Amino acid sequence: MYQRIRDLREDHDLTQREMAQILHCSQQVYSNYELGQRDIPTAVLIALAKYYKTTTDYILGLSDTP
C-alpha cells in the first residue's frame, strides 16, 4: 500500500509537500504514510482514492486494477 501511494504521487508529478497540502497535513505526516511509519486514516485513504480517481482497494493492494 505504501509503495502504491508513492507510485501514484510520482505518476502525477507531485511532491510530498504538494500532496500534503492537498490532504491538509504536513509534509512529514505524508512522508510517514509513504514510509509505512504511520497508519493512513480512513478519511485520508478515501481522499487519496478520490484525488487519483482510483479505488481504495487498489491503494490497499486488494486489487491490481487501478
C-alpha positions as CSV (number, residue, x, y, z in Angstrom):
1,M,0.0,0.0,0.0
2,Y,2.8,2.4,0.9
3,Q,4.6,1.9,-2.4
4,R,1.3,2.4,-4.3
5,I,0.7,5.8,-2.8
6,R,4.2,6.8,-3.6
7,D,3.9,5.5,-7.2
8,L,0.6,7.3,-7.7
9,R,2.1,10.5,-6.4
10,E,5.1,10.2,-8.7
11,D,3.0,9.3,-11.7
12,H,1.1,12.5,-11.2
13,D,4.3,14.5,-10.9
14,L,3.6,15.7,-7.3
15,T,6.0,16.3,-4.5
16,Q,5.3,15.1,-1.0
17,R,4.8,18.7,0.0
18,E,2.1,19.2,-2.7
19,M,0.3,16.1,-1.8
20,A,0.4,17.1,1.9
21,Q,-1.2,20.4,1.0
22,I,-4.0,18.6,-0.9
23,L,-4.6,16.4,2.1
24,H,-4.3,19.2,4.6
25,C,-1.5,17.7,6.6
26,S,2.2,18.3,7.0
27,Q,4.9,17.0,4.6
28,Q,6.3,15.0,7.5
29,V,3.0,13.3,8.2
30,Y,2.5,12.4,4.5
31,S,6.1,11.1,4.3
32,N,5.3,8.8,7.2
33,Y,2.3,7.5,5.3
34,E,4.6,6.6,2.4
35,L,7.2,5.0,4.6
36,G,4.7,3.0,6.5
37,Q,5.6,4.6,9.7
38,R,2.1,5.9,10.3
39,D,-1.2,4.3,9.6
40,I,-3.3,6.1,6.9
41,P,-6.6,7.2,8.4
42,T,-9.7,6.1,6.5
43,A,-10.6,9.7,5.6
44,V,-7.2,10.2,4.1
45,L,-7.4,6.9,2.2
46,I,-10.7,7.9,0.7
47,A,-9.3,11.4,-0.2
48,L,-6.4,9.7,-2.0
49,A,-8.6,7.4,-3.9
50,K,-10.9,10.3,-5.0
51,Y,-7.9,12.5,-5.9
52,Y,-6.2,9.8,-8.0
53,K,-9.6,8.6,-9.4
54,T,-8.9,5.0,-8.3
55,T,-10.3,2.7,-5.6
56,T,-9.4,2.2,-2.0
57,D,-9.0,-1.5,-2.9
58,Y,-6.2,-0.6,-5.4
59,I,-4.4,1.6,-2.8
60,L,-4.7,-1.1,-0.2
61,G,-3.4,-3.8,-2.6
62,L,-6.6,-5.8,-2.7
63,S,-6.9,-5.2,-6.4
64,D,-4.4,-4.7,-9.2
65,T,-6.9,-2.7,-11.3
66,P,-6.4,1.0,-10.8
